[in-house]
Amino acid sequence: MRASLALGGALAGLAAGAALLSLVWTPQAVDGIDIAARLRPPGGANLLGTDHFGRDILSMLMVGARTSLAVAVLAVGIGAGLGVPLGLWAAARRGGWADALIGRAADLVFAFPSLVIAILITAVAGPSAVNAILAIGIFNIPVFARVTRGAALALWTQDWVRAARLAGKGDLRISVEHVLPNLASLLIVQGTIQFSLGILAEAGLSYVGLGAQPPTPSWGRMLAEAQTMVALAPHVALMPGLAIMATVLGLNLLGDGLRDRLDPRLRPGAGA
């Protein structure tokens, strides 16, 4: 548990640190084109090499981390900000029309993957990072709604809910003051998981040209641009691929570690 949490935190922290550092410093200018230095292998002034335009790959990875993390954070924020209240409402109105309506709306959204939603949005508004955020965020709403509803339904059967009702508290107050705090650990873990999936989704959307647009660096677009040069300069594709893999792995390990740490049922001796 501790090893998973520590390794996950280190990998996720490395990506976050690179993103924050890119706000004030990068080894080279990310838009600096030097054709004479194109496809240089890692080493020297270009620690991770250069791409087909002679741009420094390390600098692009740092700014690309900022893009990927920003998209994922905002998309998860949209999903949690709308999905959690909907899930709480559905649980409070269990078996009613609101519960049924939210459940059917979630089924409808799940029928369309985030990539399809992004295509529909960009067909109207054009490809951009903002539209990628909306696409991923819309897909996250039913995820958080279902997780919240499922966990909240079990809590509504507890004796302390009946005690709160006897004290004169309504459904809204019970949901906010009693149910939601008991769901905090679950939602934190779910948010970590959706965060990693958001990074993958952003990379996928950028790979097909529906995410962040040039000249903004993006890990997914770096992979797309490098796919024809794998045999000639494998480092051009390897570096963004490793960045995506390490960040997603770190967030998944972090989520597992947080789940083990926050869920009392998984603690050593909990079943004794």
FIKE-842052 format. One record per atom (N, C-alpha, C): x negated, z negated, y negated; residue in three letters. Coordinates in steps of 0.02 Angstrom, whole numbers, plus 50000, padded with zeros to 5 digits. Each point is the difference from the previous one (the first is absolute). Last residue first. Layout:
XZYALA...
end
This chain:
505274941950410ALA499914993850037ALA500554995149987ALA499575022349901GLY500494999550054GLY499954993550040GLY498535005349817ALA500695000049974ALA500514999250056ALA497495001250008GLY500354993850013GLY500724999949977GLY498495017749882PRO499804996550061PRO500374993350007PRO501225019649865ARG499434995549991ARG499824996550066ARG501895015149953LEU499405003150027LEU499384995649992LEU502204994449917ARG500085000850072ARG499395002850032ARG500254997149761PRO499824993950035PRO500065000650076PRO499395018549807ASP500544998750048ASP499824993850041ASP498485008549835LEU500624997849968LEU500564998350048LEU497795008150070ARG499904994249958ARG500664997249974ARG499945019950130ASP499794994450042ASP499934993649959ASP500515019849883ARG500564998250045ARG499824994050043ARG498325009049864LEU500504996449960LEU500594997950043LEU498365013650099GLY499734993449986GLY500494995749960GLY500555022650044ASP500014996050062ASP499754992949988ASP499885014949818GLY500694998550017GLY500074995850063GLY497885008049940LEU500214994949953LEU500724997950013LEU499145018050121LEU499704993750023LEU500204994249955LEU500705021249933ASN500344998150062ASN499724993450028ASN498955009349811LEU500674997449982LEU500394998050062LEU497875010050030GLY499944993649968GLY500674996949983GLY499925021950088LEU499824995150051LEU499964993049969LEU500335017649852VAL500614998950040VAL499864994950055VAL498165006549869THR500504996549959THR500624998450040THR498285012750102ALA499784993149988ALA500524996149961ALA500395023350040MET500024996150062MET499824992749988MET499835015249819ILE500704999050019ILE500044995550061ILE497865006349934ALA500304995649949ALA500734998550017ALA498825015550133LEU499794993150014LEU500314995149950LEU500385022949963GLY500334997950062GLY499834992850018GLY498915010449815PRO500694997949985PRO500384997950062PRO497765007150042MET500034994349954MET500714998149980MET499515019350141LEU499904993650034LEU500114994149952LEU500025023349932ALA500634997850030ALA499944993050029ALA498095009349902VAL500525001049949VAL500684997850025VAL498025000650139HIS500084993849960HIS500555000749948HIS499275018350147PRO500504995350027PRO500104993849958PRO499155025349964ALA499824993649969ALA500514994750022ALA500005021650106LEU499445000949954LEU499764993549970LEU501915001050147ALA499405002150037ALA499395000549955ALA502094994649902VAL499814994850047VAL499365001850037VAL501415011249821MET499274999249997MET499754994750048MET502335006449954THR499675006350017THR499244999450000THR501434981449942GLN500155002050069GLN499675006650020GLN500044986949783ALA499404999950042ALA500125003150069ALA501714996949828GLU499505004549973GLU499395000650046GLU501734984850056ALA500265006850002ALA499485005049976ALA499494977049987LEU500015002350069LEU500245007250005LEU500104989849791MET499305000950018MET499945002550072MET502114993849921ARG499805006749977ARG499275001350013ARG500844978750057GLY500335005250040GLY499805007049978GLY499214981149877TRP499705000450066TRP500305005650042TRP499875001449733SER500434997050050SER499685000850068SER499575003549706PRO499774999950070PRO500494996450046PRO500535014149770THR499994993150025THR499775000050073THR500385019449841PRO499344998150025PRO499964992850027PRO501765012250091PRO499355000649966PRO500084999249925PRO501864987950147GLN499785006849987GLN499315000149965GLN501524983150179ALA499645000449936ALA499695007049992ALA501685002250183GLY499824993649970GLY499685000849932GLY500685017550160LEU500604997049969LEU499854993349966LEU498585015950143GLY500085002049931GLY500594997149964GLY499074996250228VAL500415006149998VAL500175002049928VAL498674980750037TYR499705005050045TYR500395006649997TYR500814980649891SER499475003349962SER499685005650041SER501584986750107LEU500335003949948LEU499495003749958LEU499194985250165GLY500345005750031GLY500335004549948GLY499014979949929ALA499485004650022ALA500315006250031ALA501454982749941GLU499725003149940GLU499475005150018GLU500904987150174ALA500495004849975ALA499745003649938ALA498694982750091LEU500025005850045LEU500485005349974LEU499964979949885ILE499365003549989ILE499975006250044ILE501834985850029GLY500055003549936GLY499365003949985GLY500114985750187LEU500365006250013LEU500075004149936LEU499034978849981SER499555004450037SER500345006750016SER501314983949894PHE499465002049955PHE499525004850036PHE501724989450120GLN500255005849962GLN499485002549951GLN499484980550121ILE500065005750046ILE500235006349962ILE499914979949881THR499335002250017THR500015006150045THR502044989649947GLY499735003549942GLY499305002650013GLY501034986350161GLN500305006649999GLN499745004249942GLN499324977550010VAL499705003850055VAL500285007250002VAL500954985449845ILE499305001249982ILE499665004250054ILE502194992750038LEU499985005649953LEU499295001549977LEU500394981550144LEU500175006250034LEU499935006049953LEU499744978549909SER499435001750043SER500125006650036SER501774991349864ALA499415002149961ALA499435002250045ALA502294990950047LEU499815006750021LEU499355002349969LEU501094979249949ASN499844999750072ASN499815006850028ASN500714997849771PRO499364996450011PRO499804999750073PRO502145010049948LEU499415004049980LEU499354996250009LEU502094988750042VAL499855005250049VAL499355003749982VAL500814982749851HIS499874997450067HIS499775005450049HIS500565003549761GLU499674993450001GLU499794997850070GLU501165021249957VAL499414999649958VAL499624993550009VAL502045003950120SER499525005350017SER499364999349961SER501804985649951ILE499704998350064ILE499475005150019ILE501255004249808ARG499554994449989ARG499664997950065ARG501655016950010LEU499425002349961LEU499494994449992LEU502084995250107ASP499555004150041ASP499385002149963ASP501124977549911GLY500265006450022GLY499485004050039GLY500374972049968LYS499605005949982LYS500315006350029LYS500694975950024GLY500325004249951GLY499615006149979GLY499614982350173ALA499794997849934ALA500295004449944ALA500355005250228LEU500374993849985LEU499824997249931LEU498805018650079ARG500695001949985ARG500424993949982ARG497824996550072ALA499995003049933ALA500705002149980ALA499674992150218ALA499944994549952ALA500015002649928ALA499985015650174ARG500654996749997ARG499994994249950ARG497995010550042VAL500435004649963VAL500704996949993VAL498394989050130TRP499884998949929TRP500395004949956TRP500035001350241ASP500414994449973ASP499904999049926ASP499685024650114GLN499684993450001GLN500454994749966GLN500325024650023THR500334995850051THR499724992950002THR499175017949858TRP500674998249978TRP500374995750051TRP497835009550042LEU499964994149957LEU500704997849978LEU499715019850129ALA499864994150041ALA499994993749957ALA500285020549890LEU500594998650042LEU499894993850043LEU498225009249869ALA500464995749962ALA500624998250041ALA498355015150086ALA499754993249998ALA500484995349965ALA500575023050009GLY499944997350068GLY499764992850001GLY500125011749792ARG500664998550028ARG499944996850068ARG498025007449896THR500294994349965THR500664998150030THR498955019450081VAL499614994150018VAL500304993749969VAL500965020549939ARG500154998350070ARG499624993750023ARG499605008649782ALA500704997850005ALA500164997750071ALA497895009849951PHE500054993149977PHE500714997350006PHE499705022350059VAL499574996050042VAL500054992649980VAL501125016849871PRO500354997850061PRO499574995950047PRO498925007849801ILE500594995949984ILE500374997950063ILE498085015449990ASN499874992950012ASN500614995549990ASN499995023749953PHE499964999050073PHE499894992650016PHE499985006549775ILE500685000850027ILE500014998850075ILE497895000049893GLY500404994249983GLY500715000350026GLY498555018550024ILE499794994650045ILE500414993749986ILE500415018349859ALA500155001950069ALA499834994450048ALA499434997549771LEU500734999750010LEU500185001550072LEU497755002349937ILE500204992949998ILE500754999350014ILE499155021649977ALA499784997150063ALA500194992650004ALA500385011149800ASN500495002050049ASN499814997650070ASN498494996049826VAL500624996349986VAL500535001750052VAL497945011849999ALA499934993350029ALA500644995949990ALA500305026450013SER499624995449958SER499954993350035SER501305026950009PRO499554995250034PRO499624995749950PRO502535009949948GLY499305002350005GLY499564994750032GLY502495000249962ALA499584997449946ALA499285002350001ALA501695007550163VAL500364999349937VAL499544998449942VAL499195001950220ALA500345006449990ALA500385000049933ALA498924980450080THR499555004549965THR500315007049990THR501224983450122ILE499904997849931ILE499575005049962ILE500385004050229LEU500635000649964LEU499904998149926LEU498194996950145ILE500125007249990ILE500635001049960ILE499504978150065ALA499545002449948ALA500105007349985ALA501194990550179ILE500274997649936ILE499565002449942ILE499235004450214VAL500585004249985VAL500324997949934VAL498224987050079LEU499765006749982LEU500575004649982LEU500464978250082SER499774999949931SER499755006949978SER501834999750195PRO499344997049989PRO499795000649927PRO502524999150098PHE499565004549964PHE499334996649989PHE501774988950109ALA500065006650031ALA499545005149967ALA500294977549921PHE499545000450057PHE500035006850034PHE501514995149825VAL499325000849974VAL499505000750057VAL502244995750058LEU499945006649969LEU499305001249974LEU500554978950090ASP499965005050053ASP499915007049970ASP500394982449851ALA499334999450029ALA499905005250055ALA502134998149907ALA499545003049951ALA499284999850026ALA501654989050125ARG500075007350007ARG499545003749951ARG500074976249989GLY499735002350065GLY500045007550008GLY500974990049810ILE499274999749995ILE499695002450066ILE502344998349995LEU499775005249955LEU499255000249995LEU501044982750127ALA500065006550033ALA499735005749956ALA500074978349909ASP499525000250056ASP500025006850034ASP501594995849834ALA499345000749970ALA499465000550055ALA502264995950060TRP499895007049981TRP499315001049970TRP500204979550168GLY500445002749949GLY499825007249982GLY498794984950154GLY500635002550029GLY500475003049950GLY498254984249896ARG499955002450069ARG500685001950028ARG498994993349773ARG500665003150012ARG500045002750072ARG498024989549928ALA500504995549973ALA500715002650012ALA498175013550062ALA500034994150043ALA500534995149976ALA499585019249869ALA500315001950064ALA500064994050046ALA498864996849797TRP500725001149988TRP500355001850065TRP497664998150005LEU500314993449990LEU500755000649990LEU498775019950015GLY500024996650064GLY500314993149995GLY499665012249802LEU500525003250041LEU500064996650068LEU498274992949854PRO500664997949977PRO500575003150041PRO497805007150058VAL500114992950014VAL500674997649973VAL499295022649956GLY500194998850069GLY500154992750015GLY499195007949784LEU500695002050013LEU500234998150070LEU497804994649928GLY500424998149943GLY500735001850010GLY498305006650159ALA500164992850003ALA500484998049945ALA499265022550002GLY500344998550062GLY500224992850005GLY498705007049815ILE500675002949997ILE500394998150062ILE497764993649997GLY500384996249950GLY500725002649994GLY498485011850133VAL500214993950034VAL500414995649952VAL499075019149907ALA500505002050050ALA500264994050037ALA498234996949847LEU500635001549965LEU500565001950049LEU497834996250088VAL500264993849970VAL500685001349967VAL498825018650089ALA500264995650053ALA500314993749970ALA498935015249853VAL500605003150029VAL500324995350051VAL497954993449911ALA500524999749948ALA500655002850027ALA498075001450136LEU500254993249996LEU500564999349949LEU498925021150022SER500364998250061SER500304993149996SER498645007449819THR500615004050006THR500414997950060THR497894990249970ARG500454997749947ARG500675003750005ARG498275006950140ALA500274993550022ALA500504997349949ALA498825019549945GLY500535001350049GLY500304993650028GLY498134998749860VAL500605001649960VAL500585001550046VAL497984995950107MET500184994149961MET500635001249959MET499055017950121LEU500314995250045LEU500234993849962LEU498775016349885MET500685002450014MET500374995250046MET497734995749953SER500404999149939SER500735002150012SER498465003950173LEU500114992849991LEU500444998749939LEU499295022250044ILE500534997850044ILE500154992649992ILE499075018549818ASP499774994350039ASP500564997150041ASP499815026449929ARG500234993649974ARG499784994450047ARG499735024950020GLY499434996049977GLY500214993349971GLY501405016850109PHE499925001349929PHE499404996149971PHE500694998150229HIS499865007149989HIS499955002049927HIS499404974550060ASP500485004650030ASP499835007249982ASP498274977950035THR500425003549951THR500485004750037THR498624975050069GLY499985007349997GLY500455002949947GLY499554976550041LEU500425002650054LEU500035007649999LEU498624988649842LEU499944995750059LEU500405002650059LEU498775011349793ASN500695000450025ASN500024996450067ASN497965001049891ALA500444998449944ALA500745000150020ALA498514998350208GLY499755001349933GLY500494997849946GLY501145005050231GLY499324997749985GLY499815001649929GLY501795012750182PRO499934993349971PRO499274998149990PRO500515026149990PRO500134994650049PRO499924993249967PRO500815022749870ARG499414996150015ARG500164994650051ARG501415018349892LEU499934998550071LEU499344996650017LEU499955010149759ARG500585000050045ARG499794998750073ARG498795001949775ALA499944994150043ALA500554999850053ALA499855017249832ALA499334999950030ALA499924994250049ALA501985002449869ILE499985004750055ILE499324999950034ILE501374982149858ASP499305002450001ASP499925004550061ASP501984985149841ILE499875005450048ILE499285002449993ILE501584977449934GLY499385003449987GLY499835005150054GLY501874983549975ASP500145007049984ASP499365003949984ASP499944976850054VAL500395003050054VAL500175007349987VAL497784986149920ALA500655002049973ALA500395003650054ALA498254981950082GLN499985006449965GLN500695001449971GLN499634978850095PRO499305002350000PRO499915006649963PRO501934983549920THR499895003850062THR499295002749997THR501724980749857TRP499365003250017TRP500065003850066TRP501854988449888VAL499494999249948VAL499355003750016VAL501955000350142LEU500314999849934LEU499484999849944LEU499494998650235SER500045006849974SER500345000449932SER499834979450125LEU499375001949969LEU500035007049969LEU501864992150124LEU499944996549936LEU499355001949964LEU500365008950216ALA500505002649954ALA499944996749931ALA498634992250174ALA499795006649979ALA500495003049949ALA500584979550099GLY499434999249955GLY499755006749974GLY501694999750164ALA500274997749936ALA499434999249949ALA499395005750219ALA500375005549969ALA500274998049931ALA498934983350125LEU499525005249982LEU500345005949966LEU501334982750091GLY499684998049937GLY499495005149977GLY501035002950209ALA500495001249946ALA499704998249932ALA498674995450187LEU500105007349994LEU500495001649944LEU499644977150050ALA499385003149975ALA500095007549989ALA501774987550098GLY499924998449929GLY499385003349970GLY500345002050231GLY500515003749964GLY499954998949925GLY498614987450139LEU499795007050001LEU500505004249961LEU500534977150026ALA499395000849960ALA499795007449995ALA501854994050137LEU500164999049929LEU499395001249956LEU499715001050233SER500435005449978SER500154999549926SER498824982450101ALA499585006049996ALA500405005949975ALA501134979750039ARG499584999549941ARG499575006249992ARG501354998950192MET500425000049940MET499565000049937MET
end
